[in-house]
Amino acid sequence: MAQKMAENQVRAIARHIPMSAQKVRLVADLVRGKNALEALTLLRFTTKAAAEPVGKVIASAVANGVENKQFTEGDLVIREIWVDGAPVRNWRRFAARGRFRPILRKSCHIGVILEEQ
């Protein structure tokens, strides 16, 4: 992702989040295109477990914009949010007759770009 950032944009990325990308995308779809503060409030009351890491990434991007580029918190809007797959760990659970059952421990990367209105 070597894309050029505009002057009125800021981003944050969280890597190796121990959740399936499919589950995190459900939460990311809830906040896509919303105001950043409105999205954080919405995520605070969402019952899905993926709401916490998505909220942390958005809060980090807001902090980056306020501290590094002197943006106003209320003017930031989620321009882009994406969830990509990350490495999968193979785990095992022992079964009958000396065999084992594979368990896939999935993880994901979450990225967000905020834009000042």
Summary of the structure (lengths in Angstrom):
residues: 117
radius of gyration: 17.2
end to end distance: 23.6
largest distance: 63.2
contacts: 334
relative contact order: 0.28
helix: 38%
strand: 35%
